[in-house]
């Protein structure tokens, strides 16, 4: 198979030479209106794999025909940007719809009747309930990063969207990993789904080093700072929890490290600027949560850093997939203590060979640094004059170059009292004591 003549010029301009295994495998089934599950490694060209065959069937000017759902705002924007030039080549419009964007502007743009919409499920359903978007003309719905999208509330919302669409709508599910729900798609969506899995034959990924850096929890941000001080260092740092991300961001802000954050609390324009600055090498570290980092395609990303050990192997696979894409080399670094290291090795075996690296200064080394031996103490005999207040006495003192130790201060000893010979002893007071109560003084009776 080959790329459609309508897209060939763009394909060549973007430097593609041949189609990847997933692009070849799903092209004909998608053109033939079959519902499929496409499984392929991260960075293997899945976006163009599903978009180009579907774009060939779009009729310009006929309203919404292709709907692409993604689990995060970043992935929505990224997917739209990939598809946009190919859609323009056939005079079609693409619109992104996400929860953080201005809803009034989205409604205004919908009046242009885009043929392709890329969206997150929440805002899409809001606009559908307001009758600003109608699904009756849909030809195909694609669920990108389906293993992440079809969880919890995302599954409910996606099923609702499918139910609001024509009964014969074509469904496409794409993911780098398979989950239990992806094996039960017919049960959840009521259609027969053909599985196309090229993970074992796809060799588009580059060489990726998987390394563990022994690090205490209190030192993790300091490790990020040292890594960022390396020349031309650029890394995507992924956190298990948003609270950890915010805390690390506050600390890095005081350490002269150029960074940006992708968190659910930021505005869409801020998040887009963060990604743009990172892609243009204007910042060294991009901090993100799992959902925000899902599916991000960053050209020549050299490092992915796990601030914590991922909770599941599938999570690690998706994180690692941000680097080593399309034949390029990459490195995945994970921070944690020795217990974390043992857990990570169990989690990744036998698919990944995990090596240990040590941070020495601002550089990573293969061997554990050895603490330097203390230098021998050099002694020198000198003579000093010490005075006791009345006369000077020569005393031999030993001086060394060893660090001074704190001197424990002793309580001063009070000198014993000596009665001078010329002083008479004091007379005791004449007291008549009551023997039964010695503290009681009797009165003298005349």
C-alpha positions in Angstrom: 0.0 0.0 0.0 1.0 3.6 -0.4 0.0 7.1 0.8 -2.9 8.7 -1.1 -1.7 11.1 -3.9 -3.6 13.9 -2.1 -1.2 13.5 0.9 2.0 12.5 -0.9 3.6 15.9 -1.0 3.0 16.6 2.7 4.3 13.1 3.5 7.5 13.6 1.7 7.9 17.2 3.1 7.7 15.8 6.6 10.5 13.4 5.9 8.6 10.1 5.9 10.0 7.5 3.6 7.8 4.4 4.2 4.8 3.5 6.2 5.2 1.9 9.6 3.8 -1.5 10.4 0.7 -0.2 12.0 0.0 2.2 9.2 0.3 -0.6 6.7 -1.8 -3.0 8.7 -4.8 -0.8 9.4 -5.1 1.2 6.2 -7.3 -1.2 4.2 -9.6 -2.3 7.1 -10.3 1.4 7.9 -11.0 2.2 4.2 -13.4 -0.7 4.2 -15.4 0.7 7.2 -14.4 -2.1 9.6 -14.2 -1.4 13.3 -10.8 -2.3 14.6 -8.5 -2.3 17.6 -5.0 -1.3 16.6 -2.1 -2.2 19.0 1.4 -0.8 18.2 4.3 0.5 20.2 4.5 4.2 21.3 5.9 6.4 18.7 5.1 4.1 15.8 2.8 6.6 13.9 -0.6 5.6 15.1 -2.1 9.1 14.6 -1.4 9.1 10.9 -2.3 5.4 10.8 -6.0 6.1 11.6 -6.3 9.7 10.3 -5.1 9.3 6.7 -7.4 6.4 5.6 -10.4 8.1 7.3 -9.7 11.5 5.7 -9.8 9.9 2.3 -13.5 9.2 2.9 -14.5 12.7 4.1 -16.8 14.9 2.0 -15.7 18.5 2.3 -18.6 20.8 3.3 -20.8 18.0 4.7 -20.4 18.8 8.4 -19.0 16.6 11.2 -17.9 13.2 9.9 -14.9 12.1 11.9 -14.7 12.3 15.7 -11.4 11.6 17.5 -11.5 11.2 21.3 -8.4 11.5 23.5 -7.9 11.3 27.3 -6.1 14.7 27.8 -6.1 18.2 26.5 -2.5 18.0 25.4 -3.1 14.9 23.3 -6.2 16.6 21.7 -4.1 19.6 20.7 -1.2 17.4 19.5 -3.5 15.2 17.4 -5.2 18.2 15.9 -1.9 19.7 14.9 -0.8 16.4 13.2 -4.0 16.1 11.2 -4.5 19.8 10.3 -2.1 20.1 7.3 -3.5 16.9 5.8 -7.1 18.1 6.3 -6.2 21.4 4.6 -4.9 19.5 1.7 -8.4 18.2 1.0 -10.2 21.5 2.0 -11.5 20.2 5.3 -11.5 21.9 8.7 -10.4 20.5 12.0 -11.4 21.8 15.4 -10.1 20.9 18.9 -12.6 20.9 21.8 -11.3 20.6 25.4 -12.6 21.5 28.8 -10.1 24.3 29.6 -10.8 26.3 26.5 -13.2 29.2 26.1 -16.6 27.6 25.5 -18.0 30.7 23.7 -15.2 30.6 21.2 -15.7 26.9 20.6 -19.4 27.5 19.9 -18.5 30.3 17.5 -16.1 28.1 15.6 -18.6 25.2 15.4 -20.6 27.5 13.1 -17.9 26.9 10.5 -19.1 23.2 10.5 -15.7 21.4 10.8 -15.6 17.9 9.2 -13.2 16.6 11.9 -13.3 17.2 15.6 -10.7 16.1 18.1 -12.0 16.3 21.7 -12.1 15.3 25.3 -15.3 13.6 26.3 -16.5 16.0 29.0 -16.7 19.2 27.1 -17.9 17.4 23.9 -21.0 16.0 25.8 -21.7 19.5 27.3 -21.9 21.0 23.8 -24.0 18.0 22.6 -26.5 18.5 25.4 -26.7 22.2 24.4 -27.3 21.0 20.8 -24.2 22.8 19.6 -22.8 19.6 18.3 -24.8 16.8 16.6 -23.5 13.3 15.9 -26.1 12.2 13.3 -23.6 12.6 10.4 -20.7 10.8 11.9 -18.9 8.1 9.8 -16.2 7.1 12.3 -15.2 7.6 15.9 -11.6 6.9 16.9 -10.6 6.4 20.6 -6.9 7.3 20.9 -4.9 6.0 23.9 -8.0 3.7 24.4 -6.6 1.9 27.4 -6.5 5.2 29.3 -9.6 6.7 27.8 -11.9 3.8 28.6 -11.5 3.8 32.3 -14.0 4.9 35.0 -16.0 8.0 33.9 -14.2 8.0 30.5 -15.8 4.7 29.6 -19.3 5.9 30.5 -19.0 9.1 28.5 -17.5 7.4 25.5 -20.3 4.8 25.4 -22.8 7.7 25.7 -21.2 9.4 22.6 -21.4 6.2 20.6 -25.0 5.6 21.6 -25.9 9.1 20.3 -24.2 8.3 17.0 -25.6 6.4 14.0 -25.9 2.7 14.5 -23.5 1.8 11.7 -20.8 4.3 12.8 -17.3 2.8 12.4 -15.2 2.5 15.6 -11.4 2.6 15.9 -9.5 1.9 19.1 -5.8 2.5 19.3 -3.3 1.9 22.1 0.2 0.8 22.9 -0.9 -1.6 25.5 -3.8 -4.0 25.9 -6.1 -4.1 28.9 -9.0 -6.2 30.0 -11.6 -3.8 28.7 -9.9 -3.8 25.3 -10.6 -7.6 25.1 -14.3 -7.0 25.8 -15.1 -4.2 23.3 -18.0 -6.0 21.7 -19.6 -6.4 25.1 -19.3 -2.6 25.9 -20.0 -1.2 22.4 -22.1 -3.8 20.8 -20.0 -4.2 17.6 -17.6 -6.8 16.4 -14.0 -5.4 16.6 -11.1 -6.8 14.7 -7.8 -6.8 16.6 -4.6 -5.8 14.6 -1.5 -6.2 16.8 1.9 -5.3 15.4 3.8 -4.9 18.6 5.9 -8.0 18.1 6.9 -7.0 14.5 7.3 -3.3 14.9 11.0 -2.2 15.0 10.5 1.6 14.6 11.5 2.2 18.2 15.1 3.2 19.0 17.5 2.0 21.6 16.3 3.0 25.1 18.4 2.7 28.3 16.4 2.0 31.5 18.2 3.1 34.6 17.5 3.4 38.3 19.1 6.2 40.4 19.2 5.4 44.2 17.7 8.5 45.8 16.1 9.4 49.1 12.7 11.1 48.9 14.1 14.3 50.3 16.8 14.4 47.6 14.7 13.8 44.5 14.3 17.5 43.6 18.0 18.1 44.2 18.7 15.3 41.7 16.5 17.0 39.1 18.5 20.2 39.7 21.8 18.5 39.2 20.6 16.7 36.0 19.3 20.0 34.6 22.8 21.5 35.1 24.1 19.1 32.4 24.8 20.7 29.1 21.9 20.4 26.7 19.9 18.4 29.2 16.2 18.1 28.4 13.8 15.8 30.2 10.1 15.0 30.8 9.5 14.4 34.5 6.4 12.4 35.3 4.8 12.3 38.8 2.4 9.9 40.4 0.5 12.7 42.1 -0.3 16.3 41.3 0.7 17.4 44.9 4.2 16.1 44.3 4.5 18.0 41.0 3.4 21.3 42.6 5.9 20.8 45.5 8.7 20.1 43.1 7.8 23.0 41.0 7.9 25.4 43.9 11.4 24.1 44.9 12.8 24.2 41.4 11.6 27.8 41.1 14.2 28.8 43.7 17.1 26.9 42.1 17.5 28.7 38.8 16.2 25.7 36.8 14.2 26.4 33.6 11.0 24.3 33.8 7.3 24.3 33.0 4.4 22.3 34.3 1.5 20.4 32.7 -1.1 20.2 35.5 -4.8 20.0 35.5 -5.0 23.4 37.2 -3.3 25.4 34.4 -5.1 27.2 31.6 -5.0 25.6 28.2 -2.9 28.5 26.8 -0.4 28.1 29.6 -0.2 24.4 28.9 0.3 24.9 25.2 3.0 27.5 25.8 4.8 25.0 28.2 4.8 22.3 25.5 5.9 24.8 22.8 8.8 26.1 24.9 9.9 22.6 25.7 9.8 21.5 22.1 11.9 24.5 21.2 14.5 23.8 23.9 13.7 27.0 25.8 13.3 25.0 29.0 15.1 22.0 30.5 12.4 20.2 32.5 8.8 19.6 31.7 6.8 18.4 34.7 3.7 16.4 34.1 1.3 13.9 35.6 0.5 10.5 33.9 -2.6 11.7 32.2 -1.0 15.0 30.9 2.1 13.1 29.7 0.1 10.4 27.9 0.7 10.2 24.2 2.9 13.3 24.0 5.1 13.3 20.9 8.2 15.3 21.5 10.8 15.1 18.8 14.2 13.9 20.0 13.3 13.8 23.6 16.5 12.4 25.3 15.2 11.7 28.8 12.1 10.6 30.6 12.4 10.8 34.4 10.1 8.9 36.7 9.9 11.0 39.9 8.4 7.9 41.6 8.2 4.2 40.7 5.1 3.8 38.5 2.3 1.8 40.0 1.9 -0.6 37.1 4.0 -2.0 34.2 1.5 -0.5 31.7 2.1 2.9 33.2 5.9 2.5 32.9 5.5 1.4 29.2 3.6 4.5 28.3 6.0 6.8 30.2 9.0 5.1 28.5 7.3 5.5 25.2 7.9 9.2 25.2 11.6 8.7 24.4 13.4 6.5 21.8 10.7 7.2 19.2 11.0 6.5 15.4 14.5 5.0 15.7 16.1 7.5 18.0 17.9 6.7 21.2 16.6 7.6 24.6 17.0 7.1 28.4 14.4 6.4 31.1 15.6 7.3 34.6 13.6 6.3 37.8 14.3 7.8 41.2 13.8 5.9 44.5 15.3 4.2 47.4 16.7 0.7 47.5 13.3 -0.8 48.3 11.8 1.0 45.3 14.6 -0.3 43.1 13.8 -3.9 44.0 10.1 -3.4 43.3 10.9 -1.8 39.9 13.1 -4.7 38.9 10.3 -7.2 39.7 7.8 -5.0 37.9 9.8 -4.8 34.7 11.3 -8.3 34.5 11.8 -9.9 32.0 10.9 -7.3 29.3 13.4 -4.6 30.4 17.0 -4.8 31.6 17.3 -2.3 34.5 20.7 -0.9 35.2 21.8 1.3 38.2 23.4 4.7 37.7 24.8 7.0 40.3 24.7 10.8 40.3 28.3 12.2 40.8 28.2 16.0 40.8 26.1 16.8 37.7 26.9 13.5 35.9 25.7 10.0 35.8 28.2 7.2 36.5 28.0 3.5 36.2 29.9 2.8 39.5 29.1 3.8 43.0 31.3 6.7 44.1 33.9 5.8 46.8 34.3 8.1 49.7 37.9 9.5 49.9 40.1 8.2 52.7 41.0 10.8 55.4 44.6 12.2 55.1 47.0 11.3 57.9 47.3 14.0 60.6 50.5 16.0 60.4 52.0 16.8 63.8 54.3 19.8 64.5 56.1 20.5 67.8 56.1 24.2 68.7 56.9 26.0 71.9 54.6 28.7 73.2 54.8 31.0 76.2 51.8 30.8 78.5 51.4 33.0 81.4 49.5 32.2 84.6 49.3 35.9 85.6 52.5 36.0 87.6 55.2 34.5 85.4 55.7 33.0 81.9 56.3 29.3 81.6 57.6 27.5 78.4 55.2 24.8 77.4 55.6 22.3 74.5 52.4 22.1 72.4 51.5 19.6 69.6 49.7 21.2 66.7 47.9 19.2 64.0 46.1 19.9 60.7 43.1 17.9 61.9 39.8 19.8 62.3 39.3 21.3 65.7 37.0 19.3 67.9 34.6 21.1 70.2 36.0 21.3 73.7 33.7 20.2 76.5 33.6 22.9 79.0 33.9 21.7 82.6 32.3 23.3 85.6 34.8 25.4 87.5 36.0 23.9 90.7 35.5 26.2 93.7 38.7 26.7 95.8 38.6 25.3 99.3 38.3 28.0 102.0 41.3 28.3 104.3 41.0 30.2 107.6 43.8 32.7 108.0 45.8 32.3 111.2 45.3 35.9 112.3 41.5 35.6 112.2 39.6 34.5 115.3 36.9 31.8 114.8 33.4 33.0 114.9 31.4 32.4 118.0 28.3 30.4 117.6 25.0 32.0 118.6 23.8 31.0 122.0 20.6 29.1 121.2 18.6 26.9 123.5 17.1 24.3 121.3 14.2 22.1 122.0 15.6 18.6 121.5 12.3 17.3 120.3 12.0 20.1 117.8 15.5 21.4 117.0 14.1 24.1 114.7 12.2 25.6 117.6 14.0 28.4 119.6 13.1 28.8 123.3 12.7 32.3 124.7 15.1 33.3 127.5 13.2 33.8 130.7 14.7 36.2 133.3 
